[in-house]
Amino acid sequence: MKILMFIMLLLICHLQYRLWDGDASIAQIKAYQQRLEELNSQVTEKKERNQALYAEVLDLRKGQEAIEERARDELGMIKEGETFFQVIE
């Protein structure tokens, strides 16, 4: 009977160790959940960024207005017949 009690005690100690410090412990599960939340937020940010880029690509494919706007803003280009005024402050 004492041997059975000793084996049961060892089994309980082993299970408690695995619960608190071993593989798939409570602390490790919480760390995995936190990492999962971080990754989900990164995925959400990247999805929003991809949607914005996709919308910009569609806009550029649709017409000349978007291309013209980018050329004016990024390259400083002007149309033929337009006059360029630079304001120095």
MDAnalysis code that builds the backbone (N, CA, C; Angstrom):
import MDAnalysis as mda
import numpy as np

u = mda.Universe.empty(267, n_residues=89, atom_resindex=np.repeat(np.arange(89), 3), trajectory=True)
u.add_TopologyAttr("name", ["N", "CA", "C"] * 89)
u.add_TopologyAttr("resid", np.arange(1, 90))
u.add_TopologyAttr("resname", ["MET", "LYS", "ILE", "LEU", "MET", "PHE", "ILE", "MET", "LEU", "LEU", "LEU", "ILE", "CYS", "HIS", "LEU", "GLN", "TYR", "ARG", "LEU", "TRP", "ASP", "GLY", "ASP", "ALA", "SER", "ILE", "ALA", "GLN", "ILE", "LYS", "ALA", "TYR", "GLN", "GLN", "ARG", "LEU", "GLU", "GLU", "LEU", "ASN", "SER", "GLN", "VAL", "THR", "GLU", "LYS", "LYS", "GLU", "ARG", "ASN", "GLN", "ALA", "LEU", "TYR", "ALA", "GLU", "VAL", "LEU", "ASP", "LEU", "ARG", "LYS", "GLY", "GLN", "GLU", "ALA", "ILE", "GLU", "GLU", "ARG", "ALA", "ARG", "ASP", "GLU", "LEU", "GLY", "MET", "ILE", "LYS", "GLU", "GLY", "GLU", "THR", "PHE", "PHE", "GLN", "VAL", "ILE", "GLU"])
u.atoms.positions = np.array([
    [0.820, -1.192, 0.000],
    [0.000, 0.000, 0.000],
    [0.867, 1.261, 0.000],
    [1.974, 1.191, 0.776],
    [2.865, 2.349, 0.821],
    [3.509, 2.598, -0.545],
    [3.794, 1.552, -1.258],
    [4.400, 1.697, -2.591],
    [3.406, 2.377, -3.536],
    [2.180, 1.964, -3.461],
    [1.143, 2.576, -4.294],
    [0.984, 4.058, -3.964],
    [0.996, 4.405, -2.698],
    [0.897, 5.814, -2.291],
    [2.116, 6.606, -2.774],
    [3.288, 5.986, -2.682],
    [4.514, 6.648, -3.140],
    [4.471, 6.877, -4.656],
    [3.990, 5.898, -5.401],
    [3.871, 6.034, -6.857],
    [2.850, 7.117, -7.200],
    [1.758, 7.162, -6.490],
    [0.747, 8.194, -6.718],
    [1.315, 9.580, -6.413],
    [2.077, 9.684, -5.330],
    [2.688, 10.966, -4.976],
    [3.684, 11.415, -6.036],
    [4.505, 10.474, -6.528],
    [5.445, 10.798, -7.603],
    [4.697, 11.238, -8.870],
    [3.622, 10.558, -9.180],
    [2.825, 10.907, -10.359],
    [2.226, 12.304, -10.213],
    [1.705, 12.611, -9.046],
    [1.137, 13.943, -8.801],
    [2.228, 15.011, -8.890],
    [3.395, 14.736, -8.319],
    [4.512, 15.706, -8.395],
    [4.945, 15.920, -9.835],
    [5.008, 14.825, -10.585],
    [5.397, 14.926, -11.992],
    [4.383, 15.765, -12.782],
    [3.122, 15.519, -12.567],
    [2.090, 16.277, -13.273],
    [2.086, 17.745, -12.865],
    [2.318, 18.023, -11.593],
    [2.400, 19.406, -11.139],
    [3.593, 20.116, -11.772],
    [4.712, 19.421, -11.863],
    [5.902, 20.005, -12.508],
    [5.599, 20.346, -13.962],
    [4.983, 19.415, -14.668],
    [4.660, 19.680, -16.071],
    [3.661, 20.820, -16.211],
    [2.767, 20.952, -15.257],
    [1.773, 22.018, -15.303],
    [2.424, 23.383, -15.139],
    [3.385, 23.511, -14.250],
    [3.958, 24.809, -13.934],
    [5.256, 25.107, -14.671],
    [6.090, 24.099, -14.956],
    [7.396, 24.382, -15.542],
    [7.720, 23.586, -16.796],
    [7.023, 22.554, -17.098],
    [7.383, 21.691, -18.209],
    [6.865, 22.198, -19.540],
    [6.894, 21.302, -20.517],
    [6.353, 21.626, -21.839],
    [4.862, 21.889, -21.718],
    [4.408, 22.878, -22.433],
    [2.999, 23.286, -22.431],
    [2.538, 23.697, -21.039],
    [3.418, 24.387, -20.323],
    [3.051, 24.887, -18.993],
    [2.141, 26.098, -19.130],
    [1.592, 26.509, -18.045],
    [0.679, 27.655, -18.048],
    [1.393, 28.916, -18.517],
    [2.618, 29.149, -18.031],
    [3.378, 30.340, -18.429],
    [3.698, 30.310, -19.918],
    [4.044, 29.145, -20.422],
    [4.373, 29.020, -21.837],
    [3.131, 29.246, -22.702],
    [2.007, 28.754, -22.269],
    [0.762, 28.959, -23.014],
    [0.398, 30.435, -23.047],
    [0.581, 31.138, -21.923],
    [0.304, 32.574, -21.898],
    [1.244, 33.329, -22.830],
    [2.521, 32.920, -22.856],
    [3.483, 33.559, -23.762],
    [3.095, 33.322, -25.216],
    [2.652, 32.100, -25.525],
    [2.201, 31.800, -26.884],
    [0.963, 32.608, -27.258],
    [0.054, 32.781, -26.323],
    [-1.150, 33.570, -26.597],
    [-0.799, 35.029, -26.843],
    [0.137, 35.569, -26.065],
    [0.552, 36.953, -26.261],
    [1.229, 37.124, -27.618],
    [2.089, 36.175, -27.978],
    [2.756, 36.231, -29.276],
    [1.736, 36.126, -30.404],
    [0.720, 35.287, -30.218],
    [-0.330, 35.147, -31.221],
    [-1.097, 36.456, -31.401],
    [-1.393, 37.146, -30.301],
    [-2.071, 38.438, -30.387],
    [-1.211, 39.461, -31.129],
    [0.100, 39.469, -30.855],
    [1.004, 40.386, -31.554],
    [1.014, 40.085, -33.046],
    [1.102, 38.821, -33.391],
    [1.120, 38.442, -34.801],
    [-0.197, 38.780, -35.485],
    [-1.312, 38.601, -34.783],
    [-2.614, 38.958, -35.362],
    [-2.714, 40.455, -35.612],
    [-2.181, 41.261, -34.701],
    [-2.215, 42.710, -34.921],
    [-1.325, 43.096, -36.098],
    [-0.176, 42.426, -36.243],
    [0.695, 42.693, -37.390],
    [0.017, 42.301, -38.693],
    [-0.686, 41.190, -38.673],
    [-1.407, 40.739, -39.866],
    [-2.481, 41.748, -40.242],
    [-3.186, 42.258, -39.245],
    [-4.227, 43.253, -39.505],
    [-3.627, 44.512, -40.124],
    [-2.506, 44.983, -39.573],
    [-1.844, 46.170, -40.123],
    [-1.405, 45.930, -41.557],
    [-0.835, 44.773, -41.812],
    [-0.350, 44.474, -43.164],
    [-1.499, 44.314, -44.150],
    [-2.630, 43.768, -43.688],
    [-3.799, 43.665, -44.566],
    [-4.306, 45.049, -44.948],
    [-4.359, 45.961, -43.977],
    [-4.801, 47.325, -44.265],
    [-3.846, 48.004, -45.247],
    [-2.554, 47.799, -45.041],
    [-1.548, 48.384, -45.945],
    [-1.706, 47.805, -47.345],
    [-1.906, 46.485, -47.435],
    [-2.077, 45.855, -48.738],
    [-3.330, 46.356, -49.439],
    [-4.408, 46.563, -48.691],
    [-5.635, 47.080, -49.292],
    [-5.413, 48.487, -49.844],
    [-4.671, 49.305, -49.099],
    [-4.391, 50.661, -49.576],
    [-3.535, 50.620, -50.843],
    [-2.531, 49.757, -50.848],
    [-1.681, 49.636, -52.039],
    [-2.470, 49.093, -53.224],
    [-3.358, 48.136, -52.961],
    [-4.178, 47.575, -54.034],
    [-5.099, 48.645, -54.621],
    [-5.669, 49.470, -53.742],
    [-6.534, 50.557, -54.218],
    [-5.731, 51.543, -55.059],
    [-4.503, 51.810, -54.645],
    [-3.656, 52.729, -55.413],
    [-3.308, 52.139, -56.774],
    [-3.035, 50.844, -56.817],
    [-2.733, 50.186, -58.092],
    [-3.942, 50.256, -59.018],
    [-5.131, 49.979, -58.487],
    [-6.338, 50.069, -59.309],
    [-6.551, 51.485, -59.824],
    [-6.284, 52.474, -58.967],
    [-6.432, 53.872, -59.363],
    [-5.448, 54.217, -60.474],
    [-4.223, 53.713, -60.350],
    [-3.224, 53.984, -61.389],
    [-3.583, 53.294, -62.703],
    [-4.201, 52.136, -62.642],
    [-4.590, 51.423, -63.852],
    [-5.792, 52.065, -64.531],
    [-6.662, 52.704, -63.743],
    [-7.907, 53.256, -64.291],
    [-7.655, 54.426, -65.232],
    [-6.948, 55.406, -64.760],
    [-6.876, 56.590, -65.598],
    [-5.591, 57.362, -65.431],
    [-5.519, 58.410, -66.201],
    [-4.329, 59.235, -66.232],
    [-4.261, 60.216, -65.067],
    [-5.388, 60.466, -64.425],
    [-5.405, 61.446, -63.343],
    [-4.472, 61.049, -62.199],
    [-4.498, 59.791, -61.810],
    [-3.649, 59.342, -60.706],
    [-2.183, 59.393, -61.108],
    [-1.888, 59.001, -62.333],
    [-0.502, 59.054, -62.812],
    [-0.026, 60.497, -62.861],
    [-0.894, 61.371, -63.358],
    [-0.548, 62.786, -63.442],
    [-0.316, 63.379, -62.045],
    [-1.156, 63.016, -61.104],
    [-1.021, 63.518, -59.742],
    [0.299, 63.076, -59.116],
    [0.647, 61.809, -59.324],
    [1.924, 61.318, -58.777],
    [3.099, 61.999, -59.443],
    [3.018, 62.219, -60.742],
    [4.106, 62.894, -61.450],
    [4.279, 64.319, -60.936],
    [3.181, 64.994, -60.650],
    [3.263, 66.358, -60.134],
    [3.846, 66.380, -58.720],
    [3.354, 65.503, -57.858],
    [3.784, 65.514, -56.452],
    [5.203, 64.999, -56.268],
    [5.512, 63.875, -56.884],
    [6.786, 63.220, -56.614],
    [7.909, 63.694, -57.529],
    [7.586, 64.031, -58.764],
    [8.629, 64.386, -59.718],
    [8.654, 65.872, -60.053],
    [7.650, 66.614, -59.610],
    [7.611, 68.046, -59.872],
    [7.343, 68.382, -61.332],
    [6.663, 67.517, -62.041],
    [6.403, 67.740, -63.467],
    [5.199, 68.667, -63.642],
    [5.182, 69.341, -64.773],
    [4.056, 70.200, -65.119],
    [3.605, 69.857, -66.535],
    [2.354, 70.214, -66.841],
    [1.812, 69.962, -68.177],
    [2.364, 70.974, -69.162],
    [2.272, 70.590, -70.385],
    [2.677, 71.502, -71.442],
    [1.694, 72.666, -71.489],
    [2.187, 73.878, -71.532],
    [1.337, 75.050, -71.566],
    [1.040, 75.623, -70.193],
    [1.434, 74.935, -69.118],
    [1.227, 75.441, -67.767],
    [2.413, 76.297, -67.366],
    [2.160, 77.197, -66.438],
    [3.217, 78.046, -65.915],
    [3.501, 77.606, -64.477],
    [4.772, 77.443, -64.171],
    [5.186, 77.000, -62.833],
    [5.594, 78.206, -62.007],
    [5.006, 78.338, -60.840],
    [5.369, 79.410, -59.916],
    [5.918, 78.765, -58.651],
    [7.102, 79.215, -58.246],
    [7.692, 78.716, -57.011],
    [7.654, 79.830, -55.990],
    [7.066, 79.527, -54.843],
    [6.932, 80.506, -53.762],
    [8.027, 80.229, -52.738],
    [8.874, 81.220, -52.520],
    [9.940, 81.077, -51.537],
    [9.545, 81.845, -50.294],
    [9.572, 81.159, -49.161],
    [9.176, 81.802, -47.906],
    [10.389, 82.152, -47.090],
])
